[in-house]
Amino acid sequence: MAQARRVGVRVRPLLSRLGVPSGDGHRSGLHNLRHSLSNWLVNKAKENPKTVQGILGHSRIQTTLDLYTDEDLDEMIAAQEKFLDAVGFEAESIQ
């Protein structure tokens, strides 16, 4: 716990310089950075989840997927549009 606080003390000034809220009510510790990194790698950079699992040191891929990734709205919409295209519907006519 003490280590996490030390990280937060070092991270907050950096976040402030970047314009990222980190004051009262915002957590900015090592866990949050870890979550942000893994989420970005999987959802935005499209890295293989097994690669991210290795970076995080998880023994099971399910841990990485369950705890450190979130669904991406843009990706969900794109996947649904792919399905509609595959079955012959135009996405615009459904909305």
Stockholm file with secondary structure:
# STOCKHOLM 1.0

chainA/1-95         MAQARRVGVRVRPLLSRLGVPSGDGHRSGLHNLRHSLSNWLVNKAKENPKTVQGILGHSRIQTTLDLYTDEDLDEMIAAQEKFLDAVGFEAESIQ
#=GR chainA/1-95 SS CHHHHHHHHHHHHHHHHHTCCCSTTCCCSHHHHHHHHHHIIIIISCCCHHHHHHHHTCSSHHHHHHHHCCCCHHHHHHHHHHHHHHTTCCHHHHC
#=GC SS_cons        CHHHHHHHHHHHHHHHHHTCCCSTTCCCSHHHHHHHHHHIIIIISCCCHHHHHHHHTCSSHHHHHHHHCCCCHHHHHHHHHHHHHHTTCCHHHHC
//
